[in-house]
Amino acid sequence: MKNTKTFTLTAMFLAILILLSAVPFLGFIPIGPINATTMHIPVIIASIVLGPKIGAFLGGVFGIISMIRSTIILSPLSFIFSPFIPVIGTDQGSWKAIIVAMVPRILIGIVPYFVFIGLKKLTKNKPSSQPVSLFIAGFLGSATNTILVMNLIYFLFKDSYGQSIGVSGAAIYTGILTVIFTSGVVEAIVAAVATVGVASVLLRLVKRNATQKL
């Protein structure tokens, strides 16, 4: 029963990821040269409800979808997420794009679980503290994605990224910080609110099913 329930929920989250990626302006929302995203939300919720292994798997799916999308739908920053798109100033792509596309997304599926579990222990698992724990876990899960993606862009594609946004020198990292503290914060708040609303319901259902089985 537990395996069936886990499989069903995993399939549901996977379907949501595919839907978000397929519908224009739903999973990836263009904002200037970058895309804001809602793709991380189901990964965060799955991490908390189903655990870090399934969360990491779904995060990996998010990363693969991101690479495929960046390869098919070209944008000024496609080379950052797809190893098949030539880096600005060169005639070939870079394997480093796989790191940017995959590592932060996999960690989205791991960080929220351990944050939530840690906060549960810290608050002695009081029911009244669960919404706050879910909010923080959702916020930090989203922030993990934004902070890692933007900093990996800086360290791995600094000059090419600077050319794509028309800046150089210290202004490049200023641009990185601007993205983190504008769209990144908005994404994190949206993810946190969604996590509280959805994960709380799913956790209650999972707990109820486990109790009924006993």
Short mmCIF file of the C-alpha atoms (twelve columns), coordinates in Angstrom:
data_MODEL
# 
_entry.id   MODEL 
# 
loop_
_atom_site.group_PDB 
_atom_site.id 
_atom_site.type_symbol 
_atom_site.label_atom_id 
_atom_site.label_alt_id 
_atom_site.label_comp_id 
_atom_site.label_asym_id 
_atom_site.label_seq_id 
_atom_site.Cartn_x 
_atom_site.Cartn_y 
_atom_site.Cartn_z 
_atom_site.pdbx_PDB_model_num 
ATOM 1   C CA . MET A 1   0.000  0.000  0.000   1 
ATOM 2   C CA . LYS A 2   2.770  2.396  0.913   1 
ATOM 3   C CA . ASN A 3   4.625  1.686  -2.340  1 
ATOM 4   C CA . THR A 4   1.439  2.168  -4.345  1 
ATOM 5   C CA . LYS A 5   0.725  5.485  -2.613  1 
ATOM 6   C CA . THR A 6   4.300  6.668  -3.150  1 
ATOM 7   C CA . PHE A 7   4.223  5.655  -6.800  1 
ATOM 8   C CA . THR A 8   0.887  7.417  -7.329  1 
ATOM 9   C CA . LEU A 9   2.057  10.664 -5.726  1 
ATOM 10  C CA . THR A 10  5.362  10.535 -7.601  1 
ATOM 11  C CA . ALA A 11  3.497  10.077 -10.893 1 
ATOM 12  C CA . MET A 12  1.245  12.993 -9.978  1 
ATOM 13  C CA . PHE A 13  4.176  15.314 -9.291  1 
ATOM 14  C CA . LEU A 14  5.886  14.146 -12.481 1 
ATOM 15  C CA . ALA A 15  2.743  14.918 -14.471 1 
ATOM 16  C CA . ILE A 16  2.576  18.377 -12.906 1 
ATOM 17  C CA . LEU A 17  6.182  19.066 -13.932 1 
ATOM 18  C CA . ILE A 18  5.456  18.017 -17.507 1 
ATOM 19  C CA . LEU A 19  2.296  20.148 -17.571 1 
ATOM 20  C CA . LEU A 20  4.110  23.203 -16.221 1 
ATOM 21  C CA . SER A 21  6.860  22.824 -18.799 1 
ATOM 22  C CA . ALA A 22  4.420  22.296 -21.684 1 
ATOM 23  C CA . VAL A 23  2.101  25.246 -21.033 1 
ATOM 24  C CA . PRO A 24  3.618  28.588 -22.145 1 
ATOM 25  C CA . PHE A 25  4.234  31.133 -19.374 1 
ATOM 26  C CA . LEU A 26  3.205  28.646 -16.680 1 
ATOM 27  C CA . GLY A 27  6.358  26.742 -15.736 1 
ATOM 28  C CA . PHE A 28  8.842  29.206 -17.224 1 
ATOM 29  C CA . ILE A 29  7.972  32.906 -17.169 1 
ATOM 30  C CA . PRO A 30  10.262 35.183 -19.233 1 
ATOM 31  C CA . ILE A 31  11.523 38.202 -17.289 1 
ATOM 32  C CA . GLY A 32  14.110 40.042 -19.342 1 
ATOM 33  C CA . PRO A 33  17.009 37.708 -20.211 1 
ATOM 34  C CA . ILE A 34  16.034 35.167 -17.531 1 
ATOM 35  C CA . ASN A 35  13.044 32.949 -16.822 1 
ATOM 36  C CA . ALA A 36  11.230 32.967 -13.512 1 
ATOM 37  C CA . THR A 37  9.894  29.514 -12.760 1 
ATOM 38  C CA . THR A 38  7.211  27.631 -10.880 1 
ATOM 39  C CA . MET A 39  8.745  24.246 -11.734 1 
ATOM 40  C CA . HIS A 40  10.503 24.077 -8.388  1 
ATOM 41  C CA . ILE A 41  7.253  24.121 -6.376  1 
ATOM 42  C CA . PRO A 42  6.164  20.490 -6.996  1 
ATOM 43  C CA . VAL A 43  9.749  19.364 -6.373  1 
ATOM 44  C CA . ILE A 44  9.817  21.124 -2.994  1 
ATOM 45  C CA . ILE A 45  6.457  19.695 -1.955  1 
ATOM 46  C CA . ALA A 46  7.421  16.186 -3.099  1 
ATOM 47  C CA . SER A 47  10.656 16.427 -1.114  1 
ATOM 48  C CA . ILE A 48  8.767  17.168 2.091   1 
ATOM 49  C CA . VAL A 49  5.962  14.653 1.554   1 
ATOM 50  C CA . LEU A 50  7.828  11.778 -0.131  1 
ATOM 51  C CA . GLY A 51  11.406 12.256 1.044   1 
ATOM 52  C CA . PRO A 52  14.747 13.382 -0.413  1 
ATOM 53  C CA . LYS A 53  15.278 10.456 -2.809  1 
ATOM 54  C CA . ILE A 54  12.084 11.058 -4.762  1 
ATOM 55  C CA . GLY A 55  12.590 14.800 -4.356  1 
ATOM 56  C CA . ALA A 56  16.058 14.528 -5.900  1 
ATOM 57  C CA . PHE A 57  14.651 12.394 -8.728  1 
ATOM 58  C CA . LEU A 58  11.975 14.971 -9.537  1 
ATOM 59  C CA . GLY A 59  14.554 17.744 -9.232  1 
ATOM 60  C CA . GLY A 60  16.657 15.870 -11.772 1 
ATOM 61  C CA . VAL A 61  13.633 15.695 -14.080 1 
ATOM 62  C CA . PHE A 62  13.242 19.459 -13.689 1 
ATOM 63  C CA . GLY A 63  16.890 19.868 -14.676 1 
ATOM 64  C CA . ILE A 64  16.512 17.649 -17.744 1 
ATOM 65  C CA . ILE A 65  13.381 19.527 -18.815 1 
ATOM 66  C CA . SER A 66  15.311 22.782 -18.400 1 
ATOM 67  C CA . MET A 67  18.120 21.496 -20.648 1 
ATOM 68  C CA . ILE A 68  15.691 20.263 -23.309 1 
ATOM 69  C CA . ARG A 69  13.740 23.508 -23.257 1 
ATOM 70  C CA . SER A 70  16.896 25.634 -23.499 1 
ATOM 71  C CA . THR A 71  18.020 23.558 -26.487 1 
ATOM 72  C CA . ILE A 72  14.718 23.814 -28.345 1 
ATOM 73  C CA . ILE A 73  13.490 27.284 -27.332 1 
ATOM 74  C CA . LEU A 74  16.440 29.587 -27.822 1 
ATOM 75  C CA . SER A 75  17.028 32.613 -25.620 1 
ATOM 76  C CA . PRO A 76  20.056 34.837 -24.923 1 
ATOM 77  C CA . LEU A 77  20.961 32.569 -21.981 1 
ATOM 78  C CA . SER A 78  20.241 29.157 -23.514 1 
ATOM 79  C CA . PHE A 79  23.944 28.319 -23.510 1 
ATOM 80  C CA . ILE A 80  23.939 28.420 -19.690 1 
ATOM 81  C CA . PHE A 81  21.449 25.547 -19.378 1 
ATOM 82  C CA . SER A 82  22.137 23.525 -22.532 1 
ATOM 83  C CA . PRO A 83  25.496 21.966 -23.445 1 
ATOM 84  C CA . PHE A 84  24.330 21.904 -27.075 1 
ATOM 85  C CA . ILE A 85  24.051 25.683 -27.506 1 
ATOM 86  C CA . PRO A 86  27.294 27.528 -28.331 1 
ATOM 87  C CA . VAL A 87  28.593 29.740 -25.545 1 
ATOM 88  C CA . ILE A 88  28.735 33.406 -26.508 1 
ATOM 89  C CA . GLY A 89  32.068 34.092 -28.176 1 
ATOM 90  C CA . THR A 90  32.624 30.425 -29.146 1 
ATOM 91  C CA . ASP A 91  31.259 27.946 -31.675 1 
ATOM 92  C CA . GLN A 92  30.484 25.154 -29.217 1 
ATOM 93  C CA . GLY A 93  28.519 24.446 -26.092 1 
ATOM 94  C CA . SER A 94  29.956 23.709 -22.664 1 
ATOM 95  C CA . TRP A 95  29.537 20.684 -20.381 1 
ATOM 96  C CA . LYS A 96  29.384 23.182 -17.516 1 
ATOM 97  C CA . ALA A 97  25.800 23.903 -18.547 1 
ATOM 98  C CA . ILE A 98  24.865 20.453 -17.220 1 
ATOM 99  C CA . ILE A 99  26.091 21.495 -13.762 1 
ATOM 100 C CA . VAL A 100 24.006 24.675 -13.803 1 
ATOM 101 C CA . ALA A 101 20.912 22.873 -15.060 1 
ATOM 102 C CA . MET A 102 21.125 19.790 -12.837 1 
ATOM 103 C CA . VAL A 103 22.888 20.352 -9.493  1 
ATOM 104 C CA . PRO A 104 20.678 23.159 -8.081  1 
ATOM 105 C CA . ARG A 105 17.516 21.387 -9.246  1 
ATOM 106 C CA . ILE A 106 18.479 18.097 -7.605  1 
ATOM 107 C CA . LEU A 107 19.213 19.951 -4.371  1 
ATOM 108 C CA . ILE A 108 15.727 21.512 -4.493  1 
ATOM 109 C CA . GLY A 109 14.481 17.999 -3.861  1 
ATOM 110 C CA . ILE A 110 16.789 17.433 -0.899  1 
ATOM 111 C CA . VAL A 111 17.106 20.679 1.075   1 
ATOM 112 C CA . PRO A 112 13.391 21.220 1.930   1 
ATOM 113 C CA . TYR A 113 13.051 17.736 3.450   1 
ATOM 114 C CA . PHE A 114 15.943 18.170 5.862   1 
ATOM 115 C CA . VAL A 115 14.946 21.742 6.709   1 
ATOM 116 C CA . PHE A 116 11.411 20.578 7.507   1 
ATOM 117 C CA . ILE A 117 12.581 17.566 9.541   1 
ATOM 118 C CA . GLY A 118 15.109 19.732 11.393  1 
ATOM 119 C CA . LEU A 119 12.473 22.327 12.262  1 
ATOM 120 C CA . LYS A 120 10.071 19.583 13.401  1 
ATOM 121 C CA . LYS A 121 12.692 18.336 15.847  1 
ATOM 122 C CA . LEU A 122 13.497 21.881 16.949  1 
ATOM 123 C CA . THR A 123 9.843  22.636 17.670  1 
ATOM 124 C CA . LYS A 124 9.253  19.164 19.158  1 
ATOM 125 C CA . ASN A 125 6.804  18.377 16.371  1 
ATOM 126 C CA . LYS A 126 4.096  20.722 17.675  1 
ATOM 127 C CA . PRO A 127 1.168  20.826 15.202  1 
ATOM 128 C CA . SER A 128 0.892  24.589 15.582  1 
ATOM 129 C CA . SER A 129 4.435  25.061 14.305  1 
ATOM 130 C CA . GLN A 130 3.970  23.020 11.120  1 
ATOM 131 C CA . PRO A 131 2.815  25.916 8.866   1 
ATOM 132 C CA . VAL A 132 5.886  27.941 9.836   1 
ATOM 133 C CA . SER A 133 8.166  24.956 9.257   1 
ATOM 134 C CA . LEU A 134 6.607  24.353 5.841   1 
ATOM 135 C CA . PHE A 135 6.916  28.031 4.922   1 
ATOM 136 C CA . ILE A 136 10.606 28.117 5.829   1 
ATOM 137 C CA . ALA A 137 11.292 24.811 4.064   1 
ATOM 138 C CA . GLY A 138 9.532  26.044 0.919   1 
ATOM 139 C CA . PHE A 139 11.305 29.388 1.017   1 
ATOM 140 C CA . LEU A 140 14.761 27.854 1.479   1 
ATOM 141 C CA . GLY A 141 14.094 25.204 -1.155  1 
ATOM 142 C CA . SER A 142 13.352 27.895 -3.710  1 
ATOM 143 C CA . ALA A 143 16.244 30.057 -2.513  1 
ATOM 144 C CA . THR A 144 18.575 27.069 -2.955  1 
ATOM 145 C CA . ASN A 145 17.696 26.981 -6.636  1 
ATOM 146 C CA . THR A 146 18.032 30.722 -7.256  1 
ATOM 147 C CA . ILE A 147 21.212 31.260 -5.259  1 
ATOM 148 C CA . LEU A 148 23.011 28.223 -6.696  1 
ATOM 149 C CA . VAL A 149 21.923 28.799 -10.298 1 
ATOM 150 C CA . MET A 150 22.896 32.468 -10.296 1 
ATOM 151 C CA . ASN A 151 26.222 31.922 -8.539  1 
ATOM 152 C CA . LEU A 152 27.108 28.983 -10.787 1 
ATOM 153 C CA . ILE A 153 26.360 31.231 -13.753 1 
ATOM 154 C CA . TYR A 154 28.781 33.775 -12.312 1 
ATOM 155 C CA . PHE A 155 31.597 31.322 -11.591 1 
ATOM 156 C CA . LEU A 156 31.209 29.183 -14.723 1 
ATOM 157 C CA . PHE A 157 29.966 31.662 -17.357 1 
ATOM 158 C CA . LYS A 158 30.897 35.053 -15.928 1 
ATOM 159 C CA . ASP A 159 32.166 36.777 -19.081 1 
ATOM 160 C CA . SER A 160 29.607 35.261 -21.438 1 
ATOM 161 C CA . TYR A 161 26.778 36.137 -19.045 1 
ATOM 162 C CA . GLY A 162 28.112 39.672 -18.809 1 
ATOM 163 C CA . GLN A 163 28.079 39.981 -22.586 1 
ATOM 164 C CA . SER A 164 24.524 38.664 -22.778 1 
ATOM 165 C CA . ILE A 165 23.206 41.308 -20.359 1 
ATOM 166 C CA . GLY A 166 25.519 44.060 -21.599 1 
ATOM 167 C CA . VAL A 167 27.669 44.611 -18.484 1 
ATOM 168 C CA . SER A 168 31.212 43.844 -17.395 1 
ATOM 169 C CA . GLY A 169 33.468 43.765 -14.337 1 
ATOM 170 C CA . ALA A 170 31.866 44.203 -10.926 1 
ATOM 171 C CA . ALA A 171 28.548 45.038 -12.574 1 
ATOM 172 C CA . ILE A 172 28.164 41.359 -13.515 1 
ATOM 173 C CA . TYR A 173 27.794 40.224 -9.921  1 
ATOM 174 C CA . THR A 174 25.595 43.222 -9.210  1 
ATOM 175 C CA . GLY A 175 23.318 41.844 -11.904 1 
ATOM 176 C CA . ILE A 176 23.450 38.416 -10.245 1 
ATOM 177 C CA . LEU A 177 22.456 39.900 -6.879  1 
ATOM 178 C CA . THR A 178 19.663 41.887 -8.503  1 
ATOM 179 C CA . VAL A 179 18.103 38.693 -9.851  1 
ATOM 180 C CA . ILE A 180 18.480 36.920 -6.489  1 
ATOM 181 C CA . PHE A 181 16.872 39.725 -4.483  1 
ATOM 182 C CA . THR A 182 14.087 40.539 -6.937  1 
ATOM 183 C CA . SER A 183 12.611 37.623 -8.872  1 
ATOM 184 C CA . GLY A 184 14.396 35.158 -6.582  1 
ATOM 185 C CA . VAL A 185 12.676 36.484 -3.462  1 
ATOM 186 C CA . VAL A 186 9.292  36.578 -5.214  1 
ATOM 187 C CA . GLU A 187 9.735  32.970 -6.366  1 
ATOM 188 C CA . ALA A 188 10.702 31.921 -2.840  1 
ATOM 189 C CA . ILE A 189 7.659  33.565 -1.256  1 
ATOM 190 C CA . VAL A 190 5.299  32.027 -3.821  1 
ATOM 191 C CA . ALA A 191 6.910  28.613 -3.285  1 
ATOM 192 C CA . ALA A 192 6.668  28.987 0.494   1 
ATOM 193 C CA . VAL A 193 2.957  29.875 0.398   1 
ATOM 194 C CA . ALA A 194 2.206  27.019 -2.024  1 
ATOM 195 C CA . THR A 195 4.179  24.605 0.152   1 
ATOM 196 C CA . VAL A 196 2.145  25.524 3.234   1 
ATOM 197 C CA . GLY A 197 -1.138 25.133 1.370   1 
ATOM 198 C CA . VAL A 198 -0.430 21.897 -0.500  1 
ATOM 199 C CA . ALA A 199 2.100  20.027 1.647   1 
ATOM 200 C CA . SER A 200 0.033  20.445 4.808   1 
ATOM 201 C CA . VAL A 201 -2.927 18.737 3.114   1 
ATOM 202 C CA . LEU A 202 -0.823 15.924 1.648   1 
ATOM 203 C CA . LEU A 203 0.969  15.301 4.943   1 
ATOM 204 C CA . ARG A 204 -2.377 15.069 6.702   1 
ATOM 205 C CA . LEU A 205 -3.687 12.591 4.123   1 
ATOM 206 C CA . VAL A 206 -0.538 10.487 4.323   1 
ATOM 207 C CA . LYS A 207 -0.718 10.425 8.108   1 
ATOM 208 C CA . ARG A 208 -4.435 9.546  8.046   1 
ATOM 209 C CA . ASN A 209 -3.853 6.647  5.643   1 
ATOM 210 C CA . ALA A 210 -1.011 5.332  7.798   1 
ATOM 211 C CA . THR A 211 -3.202 5.527  10.915  1 
ATOM 212 C CA . GLN A 212 -6.095 3.754  9.203   1 
ATOM 213 C CA . LYS A 213 -3.757 0.984  8.071   1 
ATOM 214 C CA . LEU A 214 -2.600 0.437  11.638  1 
# 
